Amino acid sequence: MELLRRLIREDEGVTAIEYTFIAFFIAVAIIGAVTVLGATVSGFFGSTAAAFP
Protein backbone atom coordinates (compact mmCIF):
# COMPACT_ATOMS: atom_id res chain seq x y z
CA MET A 1 0.00 0.00 0.00
CA GLU A 2 2.88 2.33 0.77
CA LEU A 3 4.27 1.73 -2.71
CA LEU A 4 0.99 2.86 -4.26
CA ARG A 5 0.95 6.05 -2.18
CA ARG A 6 4.54 6.79 -3.11
CA LEU A 7 3.81 6.26 -6.83
CA ILE A 8 0.85 8.64 -6.68
CA ARG A 9 2.96 11.36 -5.02
CA GLU A 10 5.98 11.06 -7.31
CA ASP A 11 6.04 12.39 -10.85
CA GLU A 12 7.95 9.36 -12.08
CA GLY A 13 5.12 7.09 -10.98
CA VAL A 14 2.57 9.17 -12.83
CA THR A 15 4.70 9.14 -15.95
CA ALA A 16 5.08 5.36 -15.74
CA ILE A 17 1.32 4.96 -15.46
CA GLU A 18 0.77 7.24 -18.45
CA TYR A 19 3.25 5.25 -20.53
CA THR A 20 1.48 2.06 -19.49
CA PHE A 21 -1.83 3.46 -20.72
CA ILE A 22 -0.26 4.56 -24.00
CA ALA A 23 1.28 1.11 -24.53
CA PHE A 24 -2.06 -0.53 -23.72
CA PHE A 25 -3.97 1.58 -26.25
CA ILE A 26 -1.33 0.98 -28.93
CA ALA A 27 -1.58 -2.77 -28.30
CA VAL A 28 -5.38 -2.64 -28.57
CA ALA A 29 -5.11 -0.70 -31.84
CA ILE A 30 -2.62 -3.22 -33.26
CA ILE A 31 -4.79 -6.17 -32.25
CA GLY A 32 -7.83 -4.53 -33.84
CA ALA A 33 -5.98 -3.74 -37.06
CA VAL A 34 -4.57 -7.26 -37.34
CA THR A 35 -8.00 -8.75 -36.74
CA VAL A 36 -9.66 -6.63 -39.43
CA LEU A 37 -6.83 -6.81 -41.95
CA GLY A 38 -6.27 -10.51 -41.30
CA ALA A 39 -9.75 -11.38 -42.49
CA THR A 40 -9.37 -9.15 -45.54
CA VAL A 41 -5.98 -10.58 -46.50
CA SER A 42 -7.20 -14.12 -45.93
CA GLY A 43 -10.14 -13.50 -48.27
CA PHE A 44 -7.87 -11.97 -50.89
CA PHE A 45 -5.47 -14.90 -50.90
CA GLY A 46 -8.37 -17.36 -50.85
CA SER A 47 -9.94 -15.81 -53.93
CA THR A 48 -6.55 -15.61 -55.66
CA ALA A 49 -5.83 -19.27 -54.94
CA ALA A 50 -9.29 -20.26 -56.21
CA ALA A 51 -8.59 -18.50 -59.51
CA PHE A 52 -5.75 -20.92 -60.29
CA PRO A 53 -6.70 -24.36 -61.63
PDB file of N, CA, C and O in Angstrom:
ATOM      1  N   MET A   1       0.823  -1.196   0.000  1.00  0.00           N
ATOM      2  CA  MET A   1       0.000   0.000   0.000  1.00  0.00           C
ATOM      3  C   MET A   1       0.865   1.258   0.000  1.00  0.00           C
ATOM      4  O   MET A   1       0.537   2.255  -0.643  1.00  0.00           O
ATOM      5  N   GLU A   2       1.971   1.191   0.730  1.00  0.00           N
ATOM      6  CA  GLU A   2       2.879   2.333   0.774  1.00  0.00           C
ATOM      7  C   GLU A   2       3.472   2.618  -0.605  1.00  0.00           C
ATOM      8  O   GLU A   2       3.689   3.774  -0.966  1.00  0.00           O
ATOM      9  N   LEU A   3       3.731   1.566  -1.366  1.00  0.00           N
ATOM     10  CA  LEU A   3       4.273   1.734  -2.711  1.00  0.00           C
ATOM     11  C   LEU A   3       3.285   2.501  -3.591  1.00  0.00           C
ATOM     12  O   LEU A   3       3.684   3.380  -4.355  1.00  0.00           O
ATOM     13  N   LEU A   4       2.014   2.175  -3.484  1.00  0.00           N
ATOM     14  CA  LEU A   4       0.986   2.864  -4.265  1.00  0.00           C
ATOM     15  C   LEU A   4       0.923   4.346  -3.894  1.00  0.00           C
ATOM     16  O   LEU A   4       0.830   5.202  -4.775  1.00  0.00           O
ATOM     17  N   ARG A   5       0.973   4.648  -2.615  1.00  0.00           N
ATOM     18  CA  ARG A   5       0.949   6.050  -2.180  1.00  0.00           C
ATOM     19  C   ARG A   5       2.167   6.807  -2.696  1.00  0.00           C
ATOM     20  O   ARG A   5       2.063   7.955  -3.130  1.00  0.00           O
ATOM     21  N   ARG A   6       3.313   6.154  -2.642  1.00  0.00           N
ATOM     22  CA  ARG A   6       4.537   6.794  -3.113  1.00  0.00           C
ATOM     23  C   ARG A   6       4.489   7.035  -4.623  1.00  0.00           C
ATOM     24  O   ARG A   6       4.953   8.072  -5.098  1.00  0.00           O
ATOM     25  N   LEU A   7       3.929   6.083  -5.379  1.00  0.00           N
ATOM     26  CA  LEU A   7       3.812   6.258  -6.826  1.00  0.00           C
ATOM     27  C   LEU A   7       2.873   7.400  -7.182  1.00  0.00           C
ATOM     28  O   LEU A   7       3.115   8.126  -8.146  1.00  0.00           O
ATOM     29  N   ILE A   8       1.810   7.564  -6.416  1.00  0.00           N
ATOM     30  CA  ILE A   8       0.854   8.645  -6.680  1.00  0.00           C
ATOM     31  C   ILE A   8       1.489  10.006  -6.401  1.00  0.00           C
ATOM     32  O   ILE A   8       1.218  10.973  -7.113  1.00  0.00           O
ATOM     33  N   ARG A   9       2.328  10.087  -5.374  1.00  0.00           N
ATOM     34  CA  ARG A   9       2.959  11.357  -5.020  1.00  0.00           C
ATOM     35  C   ARG A   9       4.094  11.736  -5.956  1.00  0.00           C
ATOM     36  O   ARG A   9       4.314  12.923  -6.201  1.00  0.00           O
ATOM     37  N   GLU A  10       4.814  10.767  -6.481  1.00  0.00           N
ATOM     38  CA  GLU A  10       5.980  11.056  -7.306  1.00  0.00           C
ATOM     39  C   GLU A  10       5.586  11.254  -8.770  1.00  0.00           C
ATOM     40  O   GLU A  10       4.663  10.614  -9.274  1.00  0.00           O
ATOM     41  N   ASP A  11       6.296  12.142  -9.427  1.00  0.00           N
ATOM     42  CA  ASP A  11       6.043  12.388 -10.850  1.00  0.00           C
ATOM     43  C   ASP A  11       6.443  11.198 -11.695  1.00  0.00           C
ATOM     44  O   ASP A  11       5.794  10.912 -12.701  1.00  0.00           O
ATOM     45  N   GLU A  12       7.497  10.499 -11.310  1.00  0.00           N
ATOM     46  CA  GLU A  12       7.946   9.357 -12.084  1.00  0.00           C
ATOM     47  C   GLU A  12       6.884   8.266 -12.120  1.00  0.00           C
ATOM     48  O   GLU A  12       6.708   7.603 -13.142  1.00  0.00           O
ATOM     49  N   GLY A  13       6.186   8.080 -11.026  1.00  0.00           N
ATOM     50  CA  GLY A  13       5.115   7.086 -10.979  1.00  0.00           C
ATOM     51  C   GLY A  13       3.975   7.445 -11.913  1.00  0.00           C
ATOM     52  O   GLY A  13       3.419   6.581 -12.591  1.00  0.00           O
ATOM     53  N   VAL A  14       3.633   8.708 -11.945  1.00  0.00           N
ATOM     54  CA  VAL A  14       2.565   9.168 -12.829  1.00  0.00           C
ATOM     55  C   VAL A  14       2.986   8.986 -14.283  1.00  0.00           C
ATOM     56  O   VAL A  14       2.183   8.559 -15.112  1.00  0.00           O
ATOM     57  N   THR A  15       4.211   9.299 -14.590  1.00  0.00           N
ATOM     58  CA  THR A  15       4.704   9.138 -15.948  1.00  0.00           C
ATOM     59  C   THR A  15       4.690   7.672 -16.359  1.00  0.00           C
ATOM     60  O   THR A  15       4.325   7.343 -17.488  1.00  0.00           O
ATOM     61  N   ALA A  16       5.086   6.794 -15.448  1.00  0.00           N
ATOM     62  CA  ALA A  16       5.081   5.362 -15.745  1.00  0.00           C
ATOM     63  C   ALA A  16       3.665   4.874 -16.019  1.00  0.00           C
ATOM     64  O   ALA A  16       3.451   4.062 -16.919  1.00  0.00           O
ATOM     65  N   ILE A  17       2.716   5.353 -15.263  1.00  0.00           N
ATOM     66  CA  ILE A  17       1.317   4.958 -15.463  1.00  0.00           C
ATOM     67  C   ILE A  17       0.819   5.479 -16.814  1.00  0.00           C
ATOM     68  O   ILE A  17       0.106   4.773 -17.527  1.00  0.00           O
ATOM     69  N   GLU A  18       1.188   6.691 -17.158  1.00  0.00           N
ATOM     70  CA  GLU A  18       0.775   7.244 -18.454  1.00  0.00           C
ATOM     71  C   GLU A  18       1.366   6.432 -19.601  1.00  0.00           C
ATOM     72  O   GLU A  18       0.674   6.138 -20.576  1.00  0.00           O
ATOM     73  N   TYR A  19       2.635   6.070 -19.491  1.00  0.00           N
ATOM     74  CA  TYR A  19       3.255   5.250 -20.533  1.00  0.00           C
ATOM     75  C   TYR A  19       2.604   3.878 -20.612  1.00  0.00           C
ATOM     76  O   TYR A  19       2.492   3.309 -21.697  1.00  0.00           O
ATOM     77  N   THR A  20       2.180   3.346 -19.489  1.00  0.00           N
ATOM     78  CA  THR A  20       1.482   2.064 -19.489  1.00  0.00           C
ATOM     79  C   THR A  20       0.161   2.173 -20.234  1.00  0.00           C
ATOM     80  O   THR A  20      -0.187   1.285 -21.013  1.00  0.00           O
ATOM     81  N   PHE A  21      -0.574   3.247 -20.004  1.00  0.00           N
ATOM     82  CA  PHE A  21      -1.831   3.455 -20.724  1.00  0.00           C
ATOM     83  C   PHE A  21      -1.592   3.618 -22.220  1.00  0.00           C
ATOM     84  O   PHE A  21      -2.335   3.068 -23.032  1.00  0.00           O
ATOM     85  N   ILE A  22      -0.566   4.365 -22.581  1.00  0.00           N
ATOM     86  CA  ILE A  22      -0.255   4.559 -24.000  1.00  0.00           C
ATOM     87  C   ILE A  22       0.077   3.224 -24.651  1.00  0.00           C
ATOM     88  O   ILE A  22      -0.419   2.921 -25.736  1.00  0.00           O
ATOM     89  N   ALA A  23       0.918   2.419 -23.991  1.00  0.00           N
ATOM     90  CA  ALA A  23       1.282   1.106 -24.530  1.00  0.00           C
ATOM     91  C   ALA A  23       0.057   0.208 -24.651  1.00  0.00           C
ATOM     92  O   ALA A  23      -0.066  -0.545 -25.616  1.00  0.00           O
ATOM     93  N   PHE A  24      -0.843   0.282 -23.684  1.00  0.00           N
ATOM     94  CA  PHE A  24      -2.064  -0.526 -23.715  1.00  0.00           C
ATOM     95  C   PHE A  24      -2.931  -0.150 -24.914  1.00  0.00           C
ATOM     96  O   PHE A  24      -3.422  -1.027 -25.624  1.00  0.00           O
ATOM     97  N   PHE A  25      -3.120   1.143 -25.139  1.00  0.00           N
ATOM     98  CA  PHE A  25      -3.970   1.577 -26.250  1.00  0.00           C
ATOM     99  C   PHE A  25      -3.332   1.269 -27.605  1.00  0.00           C
ATOM    100  O   PHE A  25      -4.034   0.948 -28.564  1.00  0.00           O
ATOM    101  N   ILE A  26      -2.015   1.364 -27.686  1.00  0.00           N
ATOM    102  CA  ILE A  26      -1.332   0.985 -28.925  1.00  0.00           C
ATOM    103  C   ILE A  26      -1.514  -0.505 -29.184  1.00  0.00           C
ATOM    104  O   ILE A  26      -1.763  -0.912 -30.318  1.00  0.00           O
ATOM    105  N   ALA A  27      -1.390  -1.319 -28.142  1.00  0.00           N
ATOM    106  CA  ALA A  27      -1.576  -2.768 -28.296  1.00  0.00           C
ATOM    107  C   ALA A  27      -3.000  -3.090 -28.743  1.00  0.00           C
ATOM    108  O   ALA A  27      -3.200  -3.948 -29.603  1.00  0.00           O
ATOM    109  N   VAL A  28      -3.982  -2.415 -28.171  1.00  0.00           N
ATOM    110  CA  VAL A  28      -5.375  -2.642 -28.565  1.00  0.00           C
ATOM    111  C   VAL A  28      -5.582  -2.244 -30.031  1.00  0.00           C
ATOM    112  O   VAL A  28      -6.279  -2.940 -30.769  1.00  0.00           O
ATOM    113  N   ALA A  29      -4.984  -1.134 -30.450  1.00  0.00           N
ATOM    114  CA  ALA A  29      -5.107  -0.698 -31.843  1.00  0.00           C
ATOM    115  C   ALA A  29      -4.459  -1.704 -32.789  1.00  0.00           C
ATOM    116  O   ALA A  29      -5.008  -2.002 -33.850  1.00  0.00           O
ATOM    117  N   ILE A  30      -3.299  -2.227 -32.411  1.00  0.00           N
ATOM    118  CA  ILE A  30      -2.622  -3.217 -33.255  1.00  0.00           C
ATOM    119  C   ILE A  30      -3.441  -4.497 -33.352  1.00  0.00           C
ATOM    120  O   ILE A  30      -3.588  -5.060 -34.437  1.00  0.00           O
ATOM    121  N   ILE A  31      -3.968  -4.954 -32.239  1.00  0.00           N
ATOM    122  CA  ILE A  31      -4.790  -6.172 -32.251  1.00  0.00           C
ATOM    123  C   ILE A  31      -6.022  -5.970 -33.123  1.00  0.00           C
ATOM    124  O   ILE A  31      -6.388  -6.859 -33.892  1.00  0.00           O
ATOM    125  N   GLY A  32      -6.660  -4.817 -33.012  1.00  0.00           N
ATOM    126  CA  GLY A  32      -7.832  -4.528 -33.839  1.00  0.00           C
ATOM    127  C   GLY A  32      -7.494  -4.476 -35.321  1.00  0.00           C
ATOM    128  O   GLY A  32      -8.234  -5.009 -36.148  1.00  0.00           O
ATOM    129  N   ALA A  33      -6.381  -3.835 -35.659  1.00  0.00           N
ATOM    130  CA  ALA A  33      -5.981  -3.736 -37.063  1.00  0.00           C
ATOM    131  C   ALA A  33      -5.631  -5.104 -37.633  1.00  0.00           C
ATOM    132  O   ALA A  33      -6.000  -5.415 -38.766  1.00  0.00           O
ATOM    133  N   VAL A  34      -4.929  -5.919 -36.868  1.00  0.00           N
ATOM    134  CA  VAL A  34      -4.566  -7.259 -37.344  1.00  0.00           C
ATOM    135  C   VAL A  34      -5.811  -8.119 -37.514  1.00  0.00           C
ATOM    136  O   VAL A  34      -5.893  -8.907 -38.456  1.00  0.00           O
ATOM    137  N   THR A  35      -6.759  -7.979 -36.633  1.00  0.00           N
ATOM    138  CA  THR A  35      -7.998  -8.750 -36.743  1.00  0.00           C
ATOM    139  C   THR A  35      -8.763  -8.371 -38.010  1.00  0.00           C
ATOM    140  O   THR A  35      -9.204  -9.248 -38.754  1.00  0.00           O
ATOM    141  N   VAL A  36      -8.920  -7.093 -38.255  1.00  0.00           N
ATOM    142  CA  VAL A  36      -9.661  -6.634 -39.435  1.00  0.00           C
ATOM    143  C   VAL A  36      -8.896  -6.937 -40.719  1.00  0.00           C
ATOM    144  O   VAL A  36      -9.459  -7.476 -41.671  1.00  0.00           O
ATOM    145  N   LEU A  37      -7.623  -6.591 -40.742  1.00  0.00           N
ATOM    146  CA  LEU A  37      -6.835  -6.814 -41.955  1.00  0.00           C
ATOM    147  C   LEU A  37      -6.566  -8.295 -42.193  1.00  0.00           C
ATOM    148  O   LEU A  37      -6.418  -8.718 -43.339  1.00  0.00           O
ATOM    149  N   GLY A  38      -6.501  -9.076 -41.139  1.00  0.00           N
ATOM    150  CA  GLY A  38      -6.270 -10.511 -41.296  1.00  0.00           C
ATOM    151  C   GLY A  38      -7.393 -11.172 -42.065  1.00  0.00           C
ATOM    152  O   GLY A  38      -7.140 -12.014 -42.926  1.00  0.00           O
ATOM    153  N   ALA A  39      -8.612 -10.813 -41.773  1.00  0.00           N
ATOM    154  CA  ALA A  39      -9.753 -11.383 -42.490  1.00  0.00           C
ATOM    155  C   ALA A  39      -9.754 -10.925 -43.944  1.00  0.00           C
ATOM    156  O   ALA A  39     -10.067 -11.710 -44.840  1.00  0.00           O
ATOM    157  N   THR A  40      -9.411  -9.677 -44.183  1.00  0.00           N
ATOM    158  CA  THR A  40      -9.366  -9.151 -45.542  1.00  0.00           C
ATOM    159  C   THR A  40      -8.271  -9.830 -46.362  1.00  0.00           C
ATOM    160  O   THR A  40      -8.508 -10.241 -47.498  1.00  0.00           O
ATOM    161  N   VAL A  41      -7.094  -9.946 -45.798  1.00  0.00           N
ATOM    162  CA  VAL A  41      -5.976 -10.576 -46.501  1.00  0.00           C
ATOM    163  C   VAL A  41      -6.263 -12.052 -46.738  1.00  0.00           C
ATOM    164  O   VAL A  41      -5.946 -12.581 -47.803  1.00  0.00           O
ATOM    165  N   SER A  42      -6.849 -12.709 -45.772  1.00  0.00           N
ATOM    166  CA  SER A  42      -7.196 -14.118 -45.931  1.00  0.00           C
ATOM    167  C   SER A  42      -8.185 -14.300 -47.079  1.00  0.00           C
ATOM    168  O   SER A  42      -8.038 -15.226 -47.876  1.00  0.00           O
ATOM    169  N   GLY A  43      -9.176 -13.443 -47.171  1.00  0.00           N
ATOM    170  CA  GLY A  43     -10.143 -13.495 -48.268  1.00  0.00           C
ATOM    171  C   GLY A  43      -9.485 -13.229 -49.612  1.00  0.00           C
ATOM    172  O   GLY A  43      -9.814 -13.880 -50.604  1.00  0.00           O
ATOM    173  N   PHE A  44      -8.572 -12.290 -49.654  1.00  0.00           N
ATOM    174  CA  PHE A  44      -7.867 -11.967 -50.891  1.00  0.00           C
ATOM    175  C   PHE A  44      -7.054 -13.160 -51.381  1.00  0.00           C
ATOM    176  O   PHE A  44      -7.130 -13.525 -52.554  1.00  0.00           O
ATOM    177  N   PHE A  45      -6.277 -13.768 -50.489  1.00  0.00           N
ATOM    178  CA  PHE A  45      -5.472 -14.903 -50.897  1.00  0.00           C
ATOM    179  C   PHE A  45      -6.336 -16.117 -51.225  1.00  0.00           C
ATOM    180  O   PHE A  45      -5.984 -16.911 -52.097  1.00  0.00           O
ATOM    181  N   GLY A  46      -7.449 -16.263 -50.545  1.00  0.00           N
ATOM    182  CA  GLY A  46      -8.372 -17.358 -50.850  1.00  0.00           C
ATOM    183  C   GLY A  46      -8.954 -17.226 -52.246  1.00  0.00           C
ATOM    184  O   GLY A  46      -9.018 -18.202 -52.993  1.00  0.00           O
ATOM    185  N   SER A  47      -9.375 -16.023 -52.597  1.00  0.00           N
ATOM    186  CA  SER A  47      -9.940 -15.812 -53.934  1.00  0.00           C
ATOM    187  C   SER A  47      -8.865 -15.924 -55.016  1.00  0.00           C
ATOM    188  O   SER A  47      -9.138 -16.405 -56.116  1.00  0.00           O
ATOM    189  N   THR A  48      -7.656 -15.485 -54.707  1.00  0.00           N
ATOM    190  CA  THR A  48      -6.553 -15.607 -55.659  1.00  0.00           C
ATOM    191  C   THR A  48      -6.195 -17.065 -55.875  1.00  0.00           C
ATOM    192  O   THR A  48      -5.969 -17.477 -57.013  1.00  0.00           O
ATOM    193  N   ALA A  49      -6.137 -17.850 -54.820  1.00  0.00           N
ATOM    194  CA  ALA A  49      -5.828 -19.272 -54.938  1.00  0.00           C
ATOM    195  C   ALA A  49      -6.922 -20.022 -55.689  1.00  0.00           C
ATOM    196  O   ALA A  49      -6.634 -20.971 -56.418  1.00  0.00           O
ATOM    197  N   ALA A  50      -8.176 -19.604 -55.517  1.00  0.00           N
ATOM    198  CA  ALA A  50      -9.291 -20.265 -56.210  1.00  0.00           C
ATOM    199  C   ALA A  50      -9.272 -19.965 -57.708  1.00  0.00           C
ATOM    200  O   ALA A  50      -9.827 -20.725 -58.501  1.00  0.00           O
ATOM    201  N   ALA A  51      -8.638 -18.864 -58.093  1.00  0.00           N
ATOM    202  CA  ALA A  51      -8.593 -18.499 -59.511  1.00  0.00           C
ATOM    203  C   ALA A  51      -7.631 -19.392 -60.290  1.00  0.00           C
ATOM    204  O   ALA A  51      -7.745 -19.501 -61.511  1.00  0.00           O
ATOM    205  N   PHE A  52      -6.698 -20.022 -59.612  1.00  0.00           N
ATOM    206  CA  PHE A  52      -5.755 -20.918 -60.294  1.00  0.00           C
ATOM    207  C   PHE A  52      -6.344 -22.334 -60.374  1.00  0.00           C
ATOM    208  O   PHE A  52      -6.977 -22.804 -59.427  1.00  0.00           O
ATOM    209  N   PRO A  53      -6.132 -23.001 -61.501  1.00  0.00           N
ATOM    210  CA  PRO A  53      -6.698 -24.358 -61.635  1.00  0.00           C
ATOM    211  C   PRO A  53      -5.959 -25.388 -60.814  1.00  0.00           C
ATOM    212  O   PRO A  53      -6.321 -26.564 -60.829  1.00  0.00           O
TER     213      PRO A  53
END
